Amino acid sequence: MLISGAVLAAAGTAVGLKKIDYDRIARVGILSASFFVASLIHVPIGPASIHLIMNGLVGLLLGWAAFPAILVALLMQGVFFQYGGITTLGVNTMIMALPAVICYHLFAPLLAKGRKAVLAAAFGCGFCAVLLGAVIVGLALMFTEEKFLEVATLVVTAHLPVMIIEGLITAFTVVFLQKVQPSMLPTFDGSPQKTANSQK
């Protein structure tokens, strides 16, 4: 499991690095820092703990570049706070980054639609990114040992409030960016939007 996670995370990171343009490096760094800070605050619930993740927003704004952004944030957490661990870095990256990229491809095309579609897409991206991450964690636990089935169910259930909160935060952020910095949002084909000045 650890080796498979590391290999897949390395592949995703390689693709992400290849797709990062020079003028987007600062954006990747800012979103990596946001993910780093948001996921440090934990609220324990039984054997699991919940926290903001923001992988949906990171995926929506970065696409495949979410892989290196999340990898760096998780690496820093492991080095400075011993959170997550270095040996599980690949698996943890997959748990967070893969749903981010999936949600990017699912919901980014809807950002070119009307206001209601944008709100629904942004909320769905934040909600589903956490949901998919929790499901992957649950499946990983179930495949490890059968007795982890109850724990896996608890992990998914415990993250339901986080899914809703992340959906709302992502929706608010996307609407705000549409007004002040629309170039940060992807267009229907996944490329950055042009600002009003660049279209003149």
N, C-alpha and C positions, 0 to 999 in steps of 0.2 A: 504493500500500500504506500509506504513512504517513498520507495524508489519510483513507483508509477507516478505519484504526485509530483515528485521532483522533475521527472522527465517532461511531463505535460506542462508544468509551470515554466520550465526552461523554454519549451517550444513556444508557448503563448507569449512569453517575455521577448523572445527573439522576433516574433511577428510584430509585437507592439513597438519595439525599438525601431524596427524598419519603417514603421508607419508614422513615426514622430517627425514632424517638420521642425526646423530650427526655431521658427517663430512661435512654436507651441511648447517649447521646453519649460518656460516660466509657468504656463498654465498647468502642465503636468506636475510641476513641483508644488504649486499651491494646492492642487487637489489631493496630492499625496499627503501633504501636511494636514489637510482637513480630515482625511481618512485616519491619519495617525492620531490626531487629537480626539476625534469623536469616539473612536473605539477604545480609548483608554479608560473611560468612566464605566465601571461595571456595577450592575445591581444583581446580587445573588438571588437565585430562585431555586431552592432545592439543590440538586447536584449540578445544576447549570447556572449560568449567569447571562444577563442580557445587557446590551449596550447599543448605542447608535453605531451604525456601520457606514452609511453613506456610499456604499458601493454602487447603488443604482445611479446616483447623481454622477459619480466618477465615471461610470460606464457610459452614461448618456452624453457626457461632455467630451470624453476622450476616445471612446470606441476601444480598439485593440490596445491603445496606449494605457488602458487601465491596468493591464498586466504588470508592466514595469513600475507604474505608480504605486500599486498596492504591494508589490513585492518589496520595494524600498521601505515603505511604511512598516510592514510587518517585520522586516529585518531590523529596523531601528528599534521597534518595540522589544524584539527579542534580545538585542544587544544591551539596551539601556535599562529595560525594566523586567527582563527575564519573562516576558509575556509571550506565550505561544511556543517559544523554543526554536532553536535553529534546525534541529533534525526534522521537525514537522513543517518547516517553512514552505516547502513545495506543496504539501497537501493544503495548508492554510491559504496559500495563494490561490490555488484552484478553487477552494470553497468560496472565496470572496470575488476573485476576478472573473471566473467563468460565467457566473450569473450576471455580472456586470456587462460582459460582452454580449451575452444572449439577449439581455433586455435592451441593449443598444440597437441590435438588429431588429428587435420586435417593435420598439416604440419610437425610435428616431424618425422613421418615415411619417409618423402621424403629426410631427411638429410642424409640418407644412400645411396642415389643415386649419380649421377655424379654432376659435378660442376654447370652446368646449372640448374639442378633440385634443388640444394641447394640454389642457388641465387633466383630462382622463389619461393621456399618454404619460405625462410626468408622474402622476400619482401611481399609475400601474407600474412604471419603471421602478420607483422607489419601493413599492410594496412587493413586487415579484422578485426583485433582486435579493431581498432578505429572505423571502419564502424559499427560493431556489437554494440559497446558501444553507438554510436550516435543513432542507430536505437532503442535500448532499451530506451534511454532517450526520443526519439520522441514518442514511444508507451506509455511510462509512462505519458507524457504530454497529449497525445490524450485521454487516458482513464480517466484522471483527469477531463478535460473539453473539449468540442468539439472546442471551440474557440482557443485552443492551437494548432490546426492543422497547421496553417501557421508558428507558432513559431517552431513546431517540424520539419517542412520541412526546415526551416532556419538553425536549429541546425545541421541537417545532411549535408546540402549543405555547410555550413561554415567550416565543418571539412574535406572537400575534400582535401585541400592543406596539412592538417596535416596527412591524410592517406598516401599521396604520400611521404611526408618527413619521416614519421615513417617507411614506407616500405623500403626506401633507407637506413636509419640508421640501421634498423634491419639486412638488407642484408649485409651491410658493417661489422657490428659487428660479425655476424655469420661467415663470411669468415675469419675475423681476428682471431676469437677464434679457427677456424679449424687449423690455422697455429701455434698458440702459446699455446693454452690450449684446445685441443680437448676433454678432459675429462669433460668439462663443458657442452658439447652438448649431448642431448639424442641420443641413438641409435634408430634403427627402432622399437624396442619393448618398447621404453620409458625409458630404463635404461641408466645410465651414460656410456659414451664411455670409453674404456680403453686406457690409454696412451701407447706410444711405450714402455716405460720402464716396465709397468706392464704386457705387453704381452710377455716379454722375459722369 
